[in-house]
Amino acid sequence: MASLDKSRNRWIKPLAHLALETAMRQGELLSLRWDNIDLQRRVAYLPETKNGSPRAVPLSSRAIEILQSLPRSLDGRVFPVTANALKLAWAHAVKRAGLDNLRFHDLRHEATSRLAERLPNVIELPAVTGHKDLRMLKRYYHPRAEDLAKKLG
């Protein structure tokens, strides 16, 4: 998104890109701490999640690149911004881009669909996204009919 490059909030672009790489929720991203990231093992540990269960999020090569590009904040948070600052900056970026009704949470839907292409195993995918059951996962994963047709041959 070109409008993310122009944002006054320097954290919006890496936040959005990491959201697309990991399918992490906004709250998970904002609470992410450097001491819970193991770049060698390529894992981010989330001690608290929306569904109440901690989880380890595998990090793609692109996610590692994003994290390595970030400066370290003194308070230990990966993204030292508040939820309100993100909300305001996101709304401004979406408006500048001319997009209607694009919520930050929509990145989780997109990320889940992208991850499903790379991890077609229905057991592995929710281990990455943090969905507890297939019914919830199905709400986020929206395969296109033409992509399924290609898989069928």
OpenMM code with the backbone's topology and positions (N, CA, C; nanometers):
from openmm import Vec3, app, unit

residues = "MET ALA SER LEU ASP LYS SER ARG ASN ARG TRP ILE LYS PRO LEU ALA HIS LEU ALA LEU GLU THR ALA MET ARG GLN GLY GLU LEU LEU SER LEU ARG TRP ASP ASN ILE ASP LEU GLN ARG ARG VAL ALA TYR LEU PRO GLU THR LYS ASN GLY SER PRO ARG ALA VAL PRO LEU SER SER ARG ALA ILE GLU ILE LEU GLN SER LEU PRO ARG SER LEU ASP GLY ARG VAL PHE PRO VAL THR ALA ASN ALA LEU LYS LEU ALA TRP ALA HIS ALA VAL LYS ARG ALA GLY LEU ASP ASN LEU ARG PHE HIS ASP LEU ARG HIS GLU ALA THR SER ARG LEU ALA GLU ARG LEU PRO ASN VAL ILE GLU LEU PRO ALA VAL THR GLY HIS LYS ASP LEU ARG MET LEU LYS ARG TYR TYR HIS PRO ARG ALA GLU ASP LEU ALA LYS LYS LEU GLY".split()
positions = [
    Vec3(0.0838, -0.1178, 0.0000),
    Vec3(0.0000, 0.0000, 0.0000),
    Vec3(0.0879, 0.1237, 0.0000),
    Vec3(0.0774, 0.2000, -0.1039),
    Vec3(0.1590, 0.3202, -0.1164),
    Vec3(0.1269, 0.4214, -0.0066),
    Vec3(0.0010, 0.4283, 0.0353),
    Vec3(-0.0353, 0.5268, 0.1377),
    Vec3(0.0300, 0.4951, 0.2722),
    Vec3(0.0669, 0.3707, 0.2954),
    Vec3(0.1353, 0.3364, 0.4194),
    Vec3(0.2749, 0.3955, 0.4232),
    Vec3(0.3376, 0.4101, 0.3058),
    Vec3(0.4713, 0.4691, 0.2985),
    Vec3(0.4703, 0.6149, 0.3424),
    Vec3(0.3599, 0.6839, 0.3204),
    Vec3(0.3510, 0.8268, 0.3493),
    Vec3(0.2989, 0.8559, 0.4899),
    Vec3(0.2661, 0.7554, 0.5660),
    Vec3(0.2098, 0.7755, 0.6989),
    Vec3(0.3109, 0.8429, 0.7902),
    Vec3(0.2604, 0.9307, 0.8749),
    Vec3(0.3466, 0.9953, 0.9735),
    Vec3(0.3828, 0.8994, 1.0851),
    Vec3(0.3035, 0.7961, 1.1019),
    Vec3(0.3319, 0.6967, 1.2039),
    Vec3(0.4185, 0.5884, 1.1401),
    Vec3(0.5456, 0.5857, 1.1773),
    Vec3(0.6428, 0.4960, 1.1132),
    Vec3(0.6152, 0.3479, 1.1385),
    Vec3(0.5274, 0.3171, 1.2301),
    Vec3(0.5009, 0.1778, 1.2670),
    Vec3(0.3897, 0.1138, 1.1852),
    Vec3(0.3100, 0.1937, 1.1156),
    Vec3(0.1935, 0.1403, 1.0441),
    Vec3(0.2329, 0.0415, 0.9354),
    Vec3(0.3293, 0.0783, 0.8528),
    Vec3(0.3683, -0.0104, 0.7425),
    Vec3(0.4232, -0.1445, 0.7925),
    Vec3(0.5209, -0.1453, 0.8855),
    Vec3(0.5678, -0.2767, 0.9321),
    Vec3(0.4604, -0.3548, 1.0080),
    Vec3(0.3719, -0.2860, 1.0781),
    Vec3(0.2608, -0.3540, 1.1453),
    Vec3(0.1716, -0.4247, 1.0434),
    Vec3(0.1348, -0.3538, 0.9378),
    Vec3(0.0475, -0.4124, 0.8350),
    Vec3(0.1166, -0.5288, 0.7652),
    Vec3(0.2434, -0.5122, 0.7337),
    Vec3(0.3151, -0.6192, 0.6643),
    Vec3(0.3328, -0.7418, 0.7536),
    Vec3(0.3620, -0.7205, 0.8818),
    Vec3(0.3752, -0.8349, 0.9717),
    Vec3(0.2396, -0.9026, 0.9936),
    Vec3(0.1342, -0.8253, 0.9976),
    Vec3(-0.0008, -0.8825, 1.0084),
    Vec3(-0.0295, -0.9743, 0.8899),
    Vec3(0.0095, -0.9318, 0.7711),
    Vec3(-0.0127, -1.0131, 0.6513),
    Vec3(0.0745, -1.1382, 0.6489),
    Vec3(0.1889, -1.1340, 0.7122),
    Vec3(0.2791, -1.2499, 0.7155),
    Vec3(0.2410, -1.3514, 0.8221),
    Vec3(0.1797, -1.3057, 0.9299),
    Vec3(0.1581, -1.3933, 1.0456),
    Vec3(0.0122, -1.4230, 1.0785),
    Vec3(-0.0799, -1.3437, 1.0277),
    Vec3(-0.2225, -1.3521, 1.0624),
    Vec3(-0.2463, -1.3211, 1.2097),
    Vec3(-0.1522, -1.2512, 1.2719),
    Vec3(-0.1703, -1.2136, 1.4120),
    Vec3(-0.2759, -1.1049, 1.4238),
    Vec3(-0.3480, -1.1078, 1.5343),
    Vec3(-0.4483, -1.0064, 1.5619),
    Vec3(-0.3801, -0.8749, 1.5983),
    Vec3(-0.4540, -0.7662, 1.5852),
    Vec3(-0.4006, -0.6339, 1.6182),
    Vec3(-0.3480, -0.6305, 1.7615),
    Vec3(-0.4254, -0.6798, 1.8548),
    Vec3(-0.3833, -0.6790, 1.9949),
    Vec3(-0.2583, -0.7630, 2.0185),
    Vec3(-0.2461, -0.8733, 1.9465),
    Vec3(-0.1277, -0.9584, 1.9585),
    Vec3(-0.0046, -0.8852, 1.9067),
    Vec3(-0.0195, -0.8155, 1.7957),
    Vec3(0.0919, -0.7407, 1.7393),
    Vec3(0.1339, -0.6270, 1.8316),
    Vec3(0.0361, -0.5566, 1.8858),
    Vec3(0.0674, -0.4420, 1.9716),
    Vec3(0.1254, -0.4847, 2.1066),
    Vec3(0.0974, -0.6057, 2.1496),
    Vec3(0.1536, -0.6525, 2.2769),
    Vec3(0.2823, -0.7333, 2.2581),
    Vec3(0.3235, -0.7514, 2.1336),
    Vec3(0.4432, -0.8294, 2.1041),
    Vec3(0.5674, -0.7628, 2.1644),
    Vec3(0.6472, -0.8427, 2.2331),
    Vec3(0.7685, -0.7927, 2.2985),
    Vec3(0.8903, -0.8638, 2.2403),
    Vec3(1.0017, -0.7906, 2.2353),
    Vec3(1.1243, -0.8473, 2.1801),
    Vec3(1.1703, -0.9699, 2.2573),
    Vec3(1.1478, -0.9723, 2.3881),
    Vec3(1.1933, -1.0883, 2.4658),
    Vec3(1.1077, -1.2125, 2.4395),
    Vec3(0.9992, -1.1984, 2.3628),
    Vec3(0.9166, -1.3133, 2.3244),
    Vec3(0.9378, -1.3542, 2.1789),
    Vec3(1.0434, -1.3001, 2.1178),
    Vec3(1.0743, -1.3347, 1.9791),
    Vec3(1.2102, -1.4034, 1.9754),
    Vec3(1.2129, -1.5186, 1.9106),
    Vec3(1.3378, -1.5920, 1.8912),
    Vec3(1.3646, -1.5965, 1.7401),
    Vec3(1.4490, -1.5049, 1.6961),
    Vec3(1.4767, -1.4957, 1.5528),
    Vec3(1.5510, -1.6188, 1.5009),
    Vec3(1.6328, -1.6822, 1.5851),
    Vec3(1.7058, -1.8026, 1.5428),
    Vec3(1.6089, -1.9175, 1.5168),
    Vec3(1.5155, -1.9363, 1.6079),
    Vec3(1.4167, -2.0439, 1.5931),
    Vec3(1.3010, -2.0038, 1.5018),
    Vec3(1.2926, -1.8733, 1.4717),
    Vec3(1.1881, -1.8185, 1.3845),
    Vec3(1.0492, -1.8333, 1.4450),
    Vec3(1.0383, -1.7912, 1.5719),
    Vec3(0.9132, -1.8058, 1.6453),
    Vec3(0.8869, -1.6808, 1.7288),
    Vec3(0.7610, -1.6387, 1.7298),
    Vec3(0.7158, -1.5336, 1.8214),
    Vec3(0.6206, -1.5995, 1.9201),
    Vec3(0.6482, -1.5834, 2.0474),
    Vec3(0.5640, -1.6430, 2.1511),
    Vec3(0.4629, -1.5393, 2.1984),
    Vec3(0.3369, -1.5779, 2.1984),
    Vec3(0.2292, -1.4910, 2.2452),
    Vec3(0.1748, -1.5473, 2.3761),
    Vec3(0.2130, -1.4892, 2.4895),
    Vec3(0.1668, -1.5426, 2.6176),
    Vec3(0.0173, -1.5231, 2.6412),
    Vec3(-0.0415, -1.4185, 2.5790),
    Vec3(-0.1849, -1.3934, 2.5935),
    Vec3(-0.2451, -1.3707, 2.4560),
    Vec3(-0.3528, -1.4435, 2.4280),
    Vec3(-0.4233, -1.4269, 2.3009),
    Vec3(-0.5712, -1.4062, 2.3295),
    Vec3(-0.6443, -1.3685, 2.2282),
    Vec3(-0.7876, -1.3418, 2.2426),
    Vec3(-0.8637, -1.4638, 2.2949),
    Vec3(-0.8229, -1.5815, 2.2477),
    Vec3(-0.8955, -1.7020, 2.2891),
    Vec3(-0.8458, -1.7597, 2.4209),
    Vec3(-0.7523, -1.6906, 2.4862),
    Vec3(-0.7088, -1.7307, 2.6192),
    Vec3(-0.5951, -1.8307, 2.6260),
    Vec3(-0.5514, -1.8799, 2.5121),
    Vec3(-0.4433, -1.9778, 2.5100),
    Vec3(-0.3170, -1.9155, 2.4530),
    Vec3(-0.2042, -1.9331, 2.5210),
    Vec3(-0.0798, -1.8842, 2.4621),
    Vec3(-0.0472, -1.9668, 2.3381),
    Vec3(0.0307, -1.9083, 2.2478),
    Vec3(0.0712, -1.9847, 2.1306),
    Vec3(0.2030, -1.9325, 2.0755),
    Vec3(0.2686, -2.0192, 2.0024),
    Vec3(0.3926, -1.9840, 1.9337),
    Vec3(0.3589, -1.9657, 1.7862),
    Vec3(0.3959, -1.8523, 1.7309),
    Vec3(0.3668, -1.8203, 1.5920),
    Vec3(0.4937, -1.8402, 1.5094),
    Vec3(0.4912, -1.9304, 1.4119),
    Vec3(0.6081, -1.9465, 1.3256),
    Vec3(0.6257, -1.8221, 1.2388),
    Vec3(0.7500, -1.7830, 1.2175),
    Vec3(0.7791, -1.6625, 1.1413),
    Vec3(0.8401, -1.6973, 1.0059),
    Vec3(0.7805, -1.6473, 0.9008),
    Vec3(0.8330, -1.6669, 0.7656),
    Vec3(0.9618, -1.5871, 0.7499),
    Vec3(1.0316, -1.6123, 0.6419),
    Vec3(1.1529, -1.5347, 0.6121),
    Vec3(1.1202, -1.3868, 0.5995),
    Vec3(1.0080, -1.3562, 0.5371),
    Vec3(0.9667, -1.2154, 0.5226),
    Vec3(0.9357, -1.1541, 0.6587),
    Vec3(0.8709, -1.2284, 0.7480),
    Vec3(0.8416, -1.1775, 0.8824),
    Vec3(0.9718, -1.1480, 0.9570),
    Vec3(1.0698, -1.2348, 0.9416),
    Vec3(1.2009, -1.2127, 1.0046),
    Vec3(1.2638, -1.0849, 0.9497),
    Vec3(1.2573, -1.0646, 0.8194),
    Vec3(1.3120, -0.9432, 0.7578),
    Vec3(1.2445, -0.8178, 0.8146),
    Vec3(1.1130, -0.8236, 0.8269),
    Vec3(1.0390, -0.7093, 0.8806),
    Vec3(1.0860, -0.6798, 1.0223),
    Vec3(1.0925, -0.7823, 1.1042),
    Vec3(1.1338, -0.7632, 1.2438),
    Vec3(1.2768, -0.7111, 1.2528),
    Vec3(1.3659, -0.7641, 1.1717),
    Vec3(1.5053, -0.7210, 1.1759),
    Vec3(1.5219, -0.5764, 1.1298),
    Vec3(1.4288, -0.5253, 1.0530),
    Vec3(1.4381, -0.3878, 1.0034),
    Vec3(1.3923, -0.2844, 1.1065),
    Vec3(1.3315, -0.3304, 1.2141),
    Vec3(1.2743, -0.2387, 1.3128),
    Vec3(1.3770, -0.1955, 1.4168),
    Vec3(1.3690, -0.0695, 1.4577),
    Vec3(1.4528, -0.0267, 1.5700),
    Vec3(1.3976, -0.0855, 1.7000),
    Vec3(1.4816, -0.0988, 1.7981),
    Vec3(1.4381, -0.1515, 1.9288),
    Vec3(1.3938, -0.0367, 2.0178),
    Vec3(1.2755, -0.0494, 2.0753),
    Vec3(1.2267, 0.0533, 2.1671),
    Vec3(1.2775, 0.0234, 2.3077),
    Vec3(1.2899, 0.1271, 2.3863),
    Vec3(1.3427, 0.1120, 2.5218),
    Vec3(1.2512, 0.0306, 2.6124),
    Vec3(1.1214, 0.0338, 2.5863),
    Vec3(1.0283, -0.0379, 2.6736),
    Vec3(1.0120, -0.1855, 2.6376),
    Vec3(1.0800, -0.2322, 2.5329),
    Vec3(1.0775, -0.3740, 2.4977),
    Vec3(0.9676, -0.4161, 2.4034),
    Vec3(0.8756, -0.3248, 2.3725),
    Vec3(0.7690, -0.3599, 2.2784),
    Vec3(0.8225, -0.3537, 2.1360),
    Vec3(0.7756, -0.4435, 2.0516),
    Vec3(0.8153, -0.4423, 1.9108),
    Vec3(0.7539, -0.3209, 1.8417),
    Vec3(0.6285, -0.2930, 1.8722),
    Vec3(0.5584, -0.1788, 1.8135),
    Vec3(0.5125, -0.0867, 1.9264),
    Vec3(0.5908, 0.0151, 1.9570),
    Vec3(0.5574, 0.1031, 2.0684),
    Vec3(0.4527, 0.2087, 2.0319),
    Vec3(0.3333, 0.1611, 1.9961),
    Vec3(0.2216, 0.2495, 1.9648),
    Vec3(0.0987, 0.1993, 2.0384),
    Vec3(0.0057, 0.2880, 2.0628),
    Vec3(-0.1184, 0.2495, 2.1280),
    Vec3(-0.2193, 0.2031, 2.0235),
    Vec3(-0.3205, 0.1344, 2.0699),
    Vec3(-0.4277, 0.0898, 1.9802),
    Vec3(-0.4961, 0.2104, 1.9169),
    Vec3(-0.5123, 0.3179, 1.9929),
    Vec3(-0.5771, 0.4367, 1.9389),
    Vec3(-0.4913, 0.5031, 1.8316),
    Vec3(-0.3603, 0.5108, 1.8536),
    Vec3(-0.2709, 0.5689, 1.7524),
    Vec3(-0.2759, 0.4873, 1.6240),
    Vec3(-0.2795, 0.3558, 1.6366),
    Vec3(-0.2900, 0.2699, 1.5186),
    Vec3(-0.4228, 0.2933, 1.4480),
    Vec3(-0.5291, 0.2998, 1.5244),
    Vec3(-0.6617, 0.3209, 1.4664),
    Vec3(-0.6668, 0.4502, 1.3854),
    Vec3(-0.6142, 0.5577, 1.4416),
    Vec3(-0.6153, 0.6870, 1.3730),
    Vec3(-0.5265, 0.6865, 1.2489),
    Vec3(-0.4071, 0.6326, 1.2624),
    Vec3(-0.3150, 0.6276, 1.1485),
    Vec3(-0.3701, 0.5375, 1.0384),
    Vec3(-0.4314, 0.4251, 1.0770),
    Vec3(-0.4889, 0.3328, 0.9787),
    Vec3(-0.6020, 0.4012, 0.9020),
    Vec3(-0.6895, 0.4693, 0.9743),
    Vec3(-0.8019, 0.5384, 0.9104),
    Vec3(-0.7512, 0.6443, 0.8128),
    Vec3(-0.6474, 0.7144, 0.8514),
    Vec3(-0.5900, 0.8170, 0.7648),
    Vec3(-0.5278, 0.7541, 0.6388),
    Vec3(-0.4541, 0.6447, 0.6565),
    Vec3(-0.3901, 0.5769, 0.5427),
    Vec3(-0.4941, 0.5196, 0.4473),
    Vec3(-0.5982, 0.4596, 0.5010),
    Vec3(-0.7043, 0.4010, 0.4181),
    Vec3(-0.7754, 0.5105, 0.3388),
    Vec3(-0.8005, 0.6229, 0.4056),
    Vec3(-0.8664, 0.7346, 0.3364),
    Vec3(-0.7784, 0.7875, 0.2240),
    Vec3(-0.6486, 0.8058, 0.2507),
    Vec3(-0.5558, 0.8545, 0.1482),
    Vec3(-0.5471, 0.7589, 0.0297),
    Vec3(-0.5596, 0.6298, 0.0585),
    Vec3(-0.5517, 0.5294, -0.0485),
    Vec3(-0.6825, 0.5177, -0.1265),
    Vec3(-0.7866, 0.5835, -0.0783),
    Vec3(-0.9150, 0.5770, -0.1468),
    Vec3(-0.9868, 0.4446, -0.1276),
    Vec3(-0.9575, 0.3774, -0.0182),
    Vec3(-1.0215, 0.2491, 0.0098),
    Vec3(-1.1367, 0.2697, 0.1067),
    Vec3(-1.2463, 0.2053, 0.0806),
    Vec3(-1.3616, 0.2171, 0.1695),
    Vec3(-1.3722, 0.0939, 0.2582),
    Vec3(-1.3924, 0.1162, 0.3834),
    Vec3(-1.4221, 0.0097, 0.4797),
    Vec3(-1.3136, -0.0960, 0.4937),
    Vec3(-1.1884, -0.0612, 0.4746),
    Vec3(-1.0802, -0.1567, 0.4990),
    Vec3(-1.0369, -0.1424, 0.6435),
    Vec3(-1.0644, -0.2459, 0.7214),
    Vec3(-1.0265, -0.2451, 0.8626),
    Vec3(-0.8940, -0.3180, 0.8790),
    Vec3(-0.8221, -0.2830, 0.9836),
    Vec3(-0.6957, -0.3510, 1.0098),
    Vec3(-0.7207, -0.5015, 1.0249),
    Vec3(-0.8322, -0.5368, 1.0848),
    Vec3(-0.8643, -0.6791, 1.1046),
    Vec3(-0.8798, -0.7539, 0.9723),
    Vec3(-0.9113, -0.6832, 0.8653),
    Vec3(-0.9226, -0.7469, 0.7333),
    Vec3(-0.7899, -0.8081, 0.6895),
    Vec3(-0.6800, -0.7571, 0.7424),
    Vec3(-0.5492, -0.8138, 0.7103),
    Vec3(-0.5387, -0.9572, 0.7618),
    Vec3(-0.6051, -0.9861, 0.8728),
    Vec3(-0.6046, -1.1226, 0.9272),
    Vec3(-0.6757, -1.2184, 0.8324),
    Vec3(-0.7849, -1.1744, 0.7741),
    Vec3(-0.8556, -1.2570, 0.6751),
    Vec3(-0.7659, -1.2846, 0.5541),
    Vec3(-0.7058, -1.1787, 0.5030),
    Vec3(-0.6186, -1.1925, 0.3865),
    Vec3(-0.4990, -1.2817, 0.4189),
    Vec3(-0.4399, -1.2609, 0.5352),
    Vec3(-0.3240, -1.3416, 0.5750),
    Vec3(-0.3606, -1.4890, 0.5867),
    Vec3(-0.4765, -1.5171, 0.6425),
    Vec3(-0.5199, -1.6560, 0.6577),
    Vec3(-0.5365, -1.7226, 0.5215),
    Vec3(-0.5947, -1.6510, 0.4262),
    Vec3(-0.6097, -1.7065, 0.2916),
    Vec3(-0.4745, -1.7286, 0.2254),
    Vec3(-0.3826, -1.6347, 0.2436),
    Vec3(-0.2485, -1.6500, 0.1869),
    Vec3(-0.1743, -1.7668, 0.2504),
    Vec3(-0.1865, -1.7787, 0.3815),
    Vec3(-0.1197, -1.8891, 0.4512),
    Vec3(-0.1777, -2.0237, 0.4088),
    Vec3(-0.3079, -2.0271, 0.3829),
    Vec3(-0.3726, -2.1518, 0.3421),
    Vec3(-0.3173, -2.2030, 0.2093),
    Vec3(-0.2727, -2.1121, 0.1235),
    Vec3(-0.2115, -2.1535, -0.0027),
    Vec3(-0.0768, -2.2206, 0.0212),
    Vec3(-0.0063, -2.1757, 0.1241),
    Vec3(0.1265, -2.2301, 0.1547),
    Vec3(0.1197, -2.3475, 0.2519),
    Vec3(0.0135, -2.3522, 0.3326),
    Vec3(-0.0046, -2.4602, 0.4299),
    Vec3(-0.1422, -2.5233, 0.4107),
    Vec3(-0.1581, -2.6043, 0.3103),
    Vec3(-0.2908, -2.6604, 0.2835),
    Vec3(-0.3370, -2.7625, 0.3884),
    Vec3(-0.2485, -2.8054, 0.4754),
    Vec3(-0.2852, -2.9014, 0.5791),
    Vec3(-0.3753, -2.8322, 0.6812),
    Vec3(-0.4965, -2.8823, 0.6953),
    Vec3(-0.5956, -2.8198, 0.7817),
    Vec3(-0.5571, -2.8303, 0.9309),
    Vec3(-0.4614, -2.9124, 0.9644),
    Vec3(-0.4122, -2.9213, 1.1015),
    Vec3(-0.3053, -2.8149, 1.1266),
    Vec3(-0.2203, -2.7895, 1.0295),
    Vec3(-0.1121, -2.6928, 1.0459),
    Vec3(-0.1603, -2.5487, 1.0418),
    Vec3(-0.2555, -2.5191, 0.9560),
    Vec3(-0.3003, -2.3820, 0.9375),
    Vec3(-0.3514, -2.3177, 1.0668),
    Vec3(-0.4427, -2.3792, 1.1406),
    Vec3(-0.4874, -2.3146, 1.2647),
    Vec3(-0.3780, -2.3070, 1.3716),
    Vec3(-0.2760, -2.3903, 1.3605),
    Vec3(-0.1633, -2.3803, 1.4534),
    Vec3(-0.0894, -2.2485, 1.4313),
    Vec3(-0.0927, -2.1974, 1.3095),
    Vec3(-0.0292, -2.0692, 1.2788),
    Vec3(-0.1233, -1.9539, 1.3123),
    Vec3(-0.2480, -1.9639, 1.2702),
    Vec3(-0.3414, -1.8521, 1.2848),
    Vec3(-0.4003, -1.8401, 1.4250),
    Vec3(-0.3973, -1.9487, 1.5008),
    Vec3(-0.4510, -1.9447, 1.6359),
    Vec3(-0.5992, -1.9741, 1.6466),
    Vec3(-0.6608, -2.0188, 1.5377),
    Vec3(-0.8026, -2.0542, 1.5444),
    Vec3(-0.8180, -2.1863, 1.6186),
    Vec3(-0.9161, -2.1911, 1.7080),
    Vec3(-0.9348, -2.3114, 1.7899),
    Vec3(-1.0153, -2.4193, 1.7189),
    Vec3(-1.1016, -2.3800, 1.6258),
    Vec3(-1.1796, -2.4824, 1.5557),
    Vec3(-1.1943, -2.4462, 1.4082),
    Vec3(-1.2307, -2.5466, 1.3309),
    Vec3(-1.2405, -2.5285, 1.1864),
    Vec3(-1.3524, -2.4338, 1.1454),
    Vec3(-1.4567, -2.4266, 1.2264),
    Vec3(-1.5678, -2.3366, 1.1949),
    Vec3(-1.5194, -2.1913, 1.1933),
    Vec3(-1.4387, -2.1535, 1.2918),
    Vec3(-1.3851, -2.0170, 1.2958),
    Vec3(-1.2842, -1.9954, 1.1833),
    Vec3(-1.2019, -2.0955, 1.1590),
    Vec3(-1.1032, -2.0844, 1.0519),
    Vec3(-1.1732, -2.0612, 0.9188),
    Vec3(-1.2843, -2.1293, 0.8974),
    Vec3(-1.3584, -2.1175, 0.7718),
    Vec3(-1.4104, -1.9747, 0.7503),
    Vec3(-1.4368, -1.9019, 0.8580),
    Vec3(-1.4817, -1.7630, 0.8470),
    Vec3(-1.3715, -1.6732, 0.7925),
    Vec3(-1.2470, -1.7150, 0.8097),
    Vec3(-1.1334, -1.6340, 0.7680),
    Vec3(-1.0744, -1.6770, 0.6345),
    Vec3(-1.0863, -1.8023, 0.6029),
    Vec3(-1.0254, -1.8546, 0.4809),
    Vec3(-1.1289, -1.8556, 0.3701),
    Vec3(-1.1003, -1.7834, 0.2629),
    Vec3(-1.1933, -1.7711, 0.1518),
    Vec3(-1.1231, -1.8105, 0.0217),
    Vec3(-1.1176, -1.9409, -0.0067),
    Vec3(-1.0503, -1.9831, -0.1302),
    Vec3(-1.1314, -1.9402, -0.2529),
    Vec3(-1.0595, -1.9044, -0.3577),
    Vec3(-1.1258, -1.8683, -0.4818),
    Vec3(-1.1484, -1.9957, -0.5626),
    Vec3(-1.2617, -2.0024, -0.6283),
    Vec3(-1.2993, -2.1212, -0.7059),
    Vec3(-1.1956, -2.1513, -0.8130),
    Vec3(-1.1408, -2.0494, -0.8765),
    Vec3(-1.0420, -2.0732, -0.9824),
    Vec3(-0.9129, -2.1326, -0.9265),
    Vec3(-0.8769, -2.0961, -0.8043),
    Vec3(-0.7575, -2.1545, -0.7424),
    Vec3(-0.7809, -2.3009, -0.7068),
    Vec3(-0.9010, -2.3313, -0.6591),
    Vec3(-0.9336, -2.4706, -0.6274),
    Vec3(-0.9371, -2.5544, -0.7545),
    Vec3(-0.9882, -2.4963, -0.8629),
    Vec3(-0.9930, -2.5685, -0.9907),
    Vec3(-0.8531, -2.6049, -1.0381),
    Vec3(-0.7580, -2.5143, -1.0207),
    Vec3(-0.6182, -2.5426, -1.0602),
    Vec3(-0.5615, -2.6584, -0.9790),
    Vec3(-0.5949, -2.6631, -0.8526),
    Vec3(-0.5453, -2.7719, -0.7668),
    Vec3(-0.6036, -2.9061, -0.8088),
    Vec3(-0.7271, -2.9016, -0.8576),
    Vec3(-0.7928, -3.0242, -0.9017),
    Vec3(-0.7343, -3.0776, -1.0310),
    Vec3(-0.6736, -2.9898, -1.1095),
    Vec3(-0.6091, -3.0311, -1.2339),
    Vec3(-0.7001, -3.0373, -1.3516),
] * unit.nanometer
topology = app.Topology()
chain = topology.addChain("A")
for resn in residues:
    res = topology.addResidue(resn, chain)
    for name in ("N", "CA", "C"):
        topology.addAtom(name, app.Element.getBySymbol(name[0]), res)
